[in-house]
Amino acid sequence: MFTTVLMIEKALAPADVELVTTLHGEEEVSFVVLMQPRGDQDRLLRAVDDVALGYLEDAARENRIPEGPDAFAPAELALAHSIESLRRAGKDAVGEIVQKHPLDVLKAVVERTGADEVIVLTAPHFVEEFFHRDWTSRARHKVGVPVLKLFAQQDAEPAGHQEGDTQ
């Protein structure tokens, strides 16, 4: 069985589930989903990304989205929703919340599970990507397996969940 570690920053939308579950055709794939609660990242960088993508309302709401300890409950909902969505698609899926040192946790999970690849499912982060400080660029130098970056869809989040961010 092929094992994929899926690093997400918000709940999987139906299009995301279809994308990640069909990447390997008929091959059996299991997923280990890593979800990091939104930390105390630089709001300015996130606002720049929102503006660049045309999400002006999101940029204006940046101060109202839970961060730090307040972001744990929405992250748990997003993780549960994502695991259940993968299971409904017929895949084995487990997951965990990543609270600190996400790249170290990612490397440990890859080693512990014998994962074949990592998929980072994310919204575009223009500033971080330009300087190669995004999760995908950093993970490629750390985990020892192929790392694929895919862009997440913007639809369908579970009730009560605000968009999270692993950046």
N, C-alpha and C positions, 0 to 999 in steps of 0.2 A: 504494500500500500504506500502511496505517495503522501508525504506529510508536508503540509504548508503551515507556516506560522504567519498569521494574518494580523498585521499591526494596524489598528484603526483609531480614528479620532472622533468618530460619531457613529451612531447606529447605522447598520447596513440598510440601505434602501433596496427594494426588490431588484432594481437593475444591477446593483452591486452584487447581490447574491447570485444572480444569473451569470454575471461576468466571471466571478471567481470560481463558481462551481462548474463552468464549462470550459475553462482554459485548457484542461488536459484531456478533453474528449471523453472517451469511455473509461479511462483509467480511474481506479478507486482512489479518492483523495480524502484525507482527514484533515481537520483544521484545528489549530491551537490559536485562539483569538486573544490578542493582547490589547487592552484598552487602558489608556492613561487618563485619569481625571485631568481636567483643565487646570494647569498650574498657574503660577504667578508670572506668566510670560509677558513679554513686552506688548502691551496693548497697541502701541503705535504701529508696530510691524503688522499686527493682525488687521488693523484699520486700513493700512496701506494696501494690503492684499484685498480686502473687501472692496475698496474704492477701485482698484485696478480691475477687479472682476465685474464691476458695475453693481455690487451689492451695497448701495449707499445706506439703506436702512440698517443693514447689519453693522456697518461701520459706526452708525449713530448709536446703536444699542450696545456697543462693546463694553461699556461700564456696567451694564446690568446683567451680564452673563456670569453665573457663579464661577468662582475660581478657588483654588486651594482646597481647604477642607469642605467648603460648601459645594464643591463640584463632585464629591464622591458619590452621592446618591444618584444624580443624573447619569454618571458614568456606569454605575451598577445597572441601571435600567437599560442603557444603551447596549451594554455587554449581554445582558440576558436576552434582549430583543434580537441581537445579532446571532447568538448561539442558537436560539429557537428557530430563526429564519433559515440558518444553514441546515439544521436537523430536518425541518419541513421539506427542504430540498433533497433529503435523502443522504446527507453527509454526516459523518461522525464529527462532532465539534465539542470542544471544551474551551474554557477561557479563564482569564484572570485579569484582575485590575493591577496595573503597574503604578506603584506609588512613587518610587524613587529610582534613579539610575536606569532609565528605560533601555539604554543600549546594553548595559551589563545584564539586565534581565533578559533581553532579547537573545543575547549570546548564550546565556545559561539555558534558556528554553530550547534553542536550536540544538545545543549539545545533549540535553537531557532527553529530548524526544527523537533525536536522530533525524531532524527535519531535512527535507530535500531542498526547500526554498523558503524565502521570506517574501511576502507581498506587503508593501506599504500602501494602504488605501487612504488617500489623503485629498484634501482640497489643494489647489495650487498655492504655494507660498513663495511668491516671486522673490522677495528679498533674500530669504534663506537659500533658495535654489541658486540664485545668482552667485552667492558666496560659497556654495556647496556646504551649507550648514543645515540642510534639511535632513530628515531622518533617513531617507534613502541613501543619500551620499555618504553619510556618516556610518550607516549600517554596512555598506559594501566593504568598508575597511575593517570591520570588526567580526562579522559572523561566520565567514568561511563557506557560505553557500550562496547561490545566486540570489540577488535581491531585485525584485521587480517593483516599479512604482506604477500605480494605477490611480486615476483620478476618480474620486467618489462622486456619486450623484447627489443632488441637493434636495431630493424629495424624501418623504416618509420617515419621520422620526417618531419614536414612541411617545405617547402622551406624557406631558410633564418634562420632557427632555429638551434641553437647550443644546445647541451644537457645541461639541467639545473640541479640544485641540491638543495634539501631542507635541506641538512645536514649542 
